[in-house]
Amino acid sequence: MQPAMQDAFSSLPTELFLNILNQLVGTRDGCQPIAYAASDPITKTLRTLTLVSRGIYPVASQFLYGHCLYLDNCRNYSQFRRTLGLGLGHHPDALQYGQAGRNEKLFAEAKVTQHITSLFLSPQKTNQCGNVPMIRLPQIIDLCNTIGSTLKRLAMDLQPIYASASEIEAIKPHISTNNIFLSMTKLEDLVCSFDITDYFPSPPPNLKRLAITSQFLNEPLLRFCLSTSSLETLFLLRRPELKAADINKIFQYYHGRHLDVILVDVSANHRTPDNTRDWQPDDRVAIHELDVPKSYYGDEDDLILCDSWIWNQAVRGTLWNSGRRRMNSWSEVQAEVASTGALISSSGP
């Protein structure tokens, strides 16, 4: 700990102060949220600590940027880019001439970017954004290229960004220098929107857990989801007309050691497709079903409900451990039907 910080907390042992901060950002169940929102008391507390003194600023900033990067609108996304020193150009949030910016010496001492390991990114255009323009694709690329090498967990919703076909062609995000995931070698957890392959067709190289809010596995998505041999867990929205051929494609494309695929839907929509393959002990893929709770009145749209459930659970850090059950094969379904029919017949008059 820096000497100035020791002076600020001279009566408090260094280890105790760091333990307090770890307890502050920790959770009782051990499921660490991807990021705490700006309105969360944890974020507010850490933000306040950065203003206490120059001595406390570095370590408080490390915890703040390490646990509270919750970029859910255009304004805080642009302001974070400004903090990182990324140019805003002619922008409502650009600093005016003579306006105070960040303290370069303190920011350098804090080594903030080295502690950015988790990020929630969904830059919506909301009322609080005022005249701040929508976030564009190049602004996603430059930020992710700046902090991507240290990220371990990322939730990225690209639906709110503005990206015309001409801009995508001009930026060419599919080439290696602009494909943000290729530099994310430490990334293990990724939650992303269904349109991810419209911009970045290659996945992070060492991914372990992936959730993508898509019901349909076309060729680009199959390659994105299943070309990483290190992948262990994959969450997908269940396709309305799921077929045995869809399951076979997952087996065909995956070449890793073992993969748990979890199909997310409300309970009433889960069923085994006709002629689904029999599961074998040496299968490298296991198909599971997960039931999303639905209200008593059942007035929510199933797709919107399940999409929101994935995002909410992911941000809270509880998605990967959510309860699920193994999908029955078609022969197991037939055996259950036959057993039920026999039981009914034996109990008849």
N, C-alpha and C positions, 0 to 999 in steps of 0.2 A: 504494500500500500504506500502511496506517496506520502512524504513527510508532512505536507500541508494537511492531508486528510487525517493523519495521526494527531496533529495539533487540534483539528476540529473536534475529534472524538478521543481526546487524550485519556479520558477515564474509561473508554470502552475498548476492550481487546479487539484487534483486527479480525480475528477468526469469528468472534461473536457478531460483529457488525455484518460480515459477509453471510453468516448463517441467518441473520435476521432477514436480509434481502432474499436469500434463497427460500426461506419460509414464506416470504411475502408473495413470490411469484409461483410457488409450488401449489399443488392440489392434494386433497386428502386421498383421492383414489389413485394418484400417480399418473393420471392421464393429463398430460400437459397440453393446454390449448395452443393452437398455432400462433395466435396473437390475441392480446387483450385490446378491446376497443378503447378509443379515446375517452369515452364516458365511464369506463370501468374504474373503480376506486384504486386498483393496483397501478394503472397507468397514471392516474392523477397523483398518487403518492410518489412514484418515481420521478415524475415531471417536477414536482415540488422539491424533491431532494437535489435535483440538478441545479436549483436556484439558491440552495443554502449557502454554499461557499465554493471557492475555486478548488479546495481540497477534496470536496465530496463529488464535485462534478464528474470527474472521469469514471469512477466506478458506478455512480448512479446512471450515467449515460450508457454505459455498457449494458446494464440491466434493462434500461428503457428501450434501447434499440434492439436488444436481444430478445425481448419478450412482448413488445407492444407495437410492432409494425403492422398496423391494421389500416390499410389504405382502401377505404370504401367509397371515396368520392373524388371528383376531379381536383378539388382544392387541396386536400391533404396529400394527394399524389404529387401534384405540382410543387407543393412546398417541400416535400421530401426530396424531390429531384434538385431543388434549389439548395437544400442543405448539403447534398452530396457534391455540389459544385457543378452540376450539369446545367448548361445554358437553357434559359427559358425564352430568350429572344424578346420580342414585343408581346409581353404577357401581363395580365393584371396582377399577378403575384411576383413579378420580377422586381428586384430591389431598385429603388430610384437612386439617382445620383446623390451621394452623401448619406444615404440611409445605412444604418448600422447593420452589418451582416453577422455571420458567426465569428466567434473568437477562434482564430486559426490556431493559436498556440494550445488552447485548452482542447479543441477538437482533435488536434494531432496527438496530444497526450492520452486522450481517451481511447484512441485506436478503435473508433466506433465500428468501422466497416469489418474489422476482423471478428466482431462479436455478433454480426447479423447472420443468424442461422435459421431464422423462421420468418415467414412473410405471408400475410393475407393480402391479396391484390384483387380488387373489384371496383375500379374507379367509375362509379355511377355519376351521372349528371343529375344532381339534386338541387333543391331550392337554396340550400346553404352555399352552393358553388357560385351563386351570383352570375357575374359575366365571365367566369372562367370557362374557356372552351373545352370541348370533349377531348379526352386523351386520344392521341393518335398512335399508330403502330410504331413509328420510329422512337417515340418516347418510352414505349415498353421495352424495346430492344436495348436502348442505351442504359436504362436503369438496371435491367437484368444482367447485362454484360458487366456492369460496375460492381454488383454485389453477388452475382450468381455463384462465384467460386467458393463461397463460404456457406451457402444455403444447404440445410439438411432437410427442411420441411417447407413446402410451398403449396398454397391454395391460390389458384389463378383462374379468375373468371374473365374471359376476354370478350364476352358479349357486349359490355358497355362501350368498348373502344370504337373509335371511328377509323375504318380502314377500307377505302374504296379499292376496286379491282386494279385501277391504274397505280395506286400507291403501293399495293402489294407487289405488283410487277416491278415497280421502280426500286423498292427496297430489297426485293428478292430475299425474304427471310429464310428461304430453304437452303441458301448457300451457307457454308460452314461459318463464315465470319459473322453472319447475322442470325444463325440458329442458336438461340439463347441457351438451349439445353445442353449443347455439346460441352460448354465450359462448366456445367454444374456437376462436377465429378463426385461431390460429396452428398448430393441430393438423394435421399432415401424414400421420402414420402411426398407424393404429388397428388393433388386434387385439382382437376381442371374441367372446364366447360367442353361441351360436345364439339365446338368449332376449333379445337386446338390444332388439328392437322391442316386447317385452312392456312395457317401461318407457319407452323413449326412441325414438319413431318417426322423429324427424328427425335426419339425420346432421350432422356438423361441416361448416361451409360451404365450407372450402377444403381438403378432404381430397385427398391424392394417392395414398396406398396404404392398402388395406383388406384385412384377412383376417378371415373370419367362419367359425366352426366349425359350419356348417350344411350339410346335404345337400339341403335343400329350399328352393327360392326361391318362397315364396308372395308374394302381393301386397305386404304390408308390408315384407318383406325386399327385394323387387325395388326398391321405392321408396327404401328406406334405402340400398341398395348403389349404385344407378344414377342417382339424382336429382342427384348432385353432378357438374357438368360438368368440374371440375378433376381428377376421379379418373383415374389412369393405370394402376393395377395392382389387381387383385382376386383374392384367393385364396379358393377354396371347396372344401369336401369334395365329391367327386364323388357325385352321386346314383346309387344302385344301379341304377335303371332309367331312366337318362338317355335322353331322347327328343329328336328334332330340334326339336320344339316348344319345349322348354326353352331350347335355344340361340337359337331365333328370338326368344324373349321378351327375352333379354339384348340382342340387337341392337335390338329395338323400344324398350326403356326407356332405353337410354343415348343421351345427346345431347351428349356432349363431343367432343373432337378425336380422341383415340385411347385405347383401353382394352385392356390385356392381361389376359385372364381365365385363371387357372391352376386347373385341376381337380386336386385332390390325392387320390391313392389308391395302392394297391399295384399293381404292374405288371400282374398277372394280371387285374385288373378293368377296365383301360382298353380301350375299344373305341369306334369311331365309331358313333353311332346310325344306324339305317336312314334313308335319304333326307335326311341332313344336307345343308344348302345348300352350294353351291360357293363357295369363297372368291374374293373379287374384290380387285383392287389398291386400290380406293378404300374398302374396308371400314374402318369406324371401330372395329371390335371384332375382336380376334384370340383364338382359343381355343387354349389350350395344355394339355398333360398333364404331370404331375409324378409320378414314381415314388417312393414312400416305401420305404426299405429294410425288408426283412422277414427275420427270423432264418432260419437253415437249417431249423430244426424247424417253423417256421410255425405255432406254437401261440398266437400273439396274435390277439385279435379285430381285424379290419381297421379298424373304425370307431374303436375306442379307440386303436389304434396311430397312425392318421393324425391324430386329434385331438391326441394328445400331441405328435406330431412338429411340428405347426404351432405349438403353444405353446412348445415347447423352442427351435425355431429363431427364433421371434419374440423371445423374451427374450434370446437370444444375439446378436441383431442380424443374423442370416444369412438370414432368411427371404426377403427381397425379391430377393436375388441367387441364389437356389437354381436349379439347372439344371432346364430344362423343354424340351419339344419341341412344335412346332405340331401340333395334331390334324389328321389327314387328313380331307378332305371325303368324302362318300359316293362321289362319282364317282372320286376318287383311290383309294379302297379297291377299287372294282370294277375299275379299271384294273390295280392290283397283282395282284388275283386272276386276272384274265384273262392277265396276263403270266406269272404263275407256272404257270398251267395250260398255256399254250403251251410253256413251257420243259420241263415234264414230258413233254408229248406228243412233243416233238422228240427227247428223250433216251431214249424208249422203244425196245423191241426192234423 
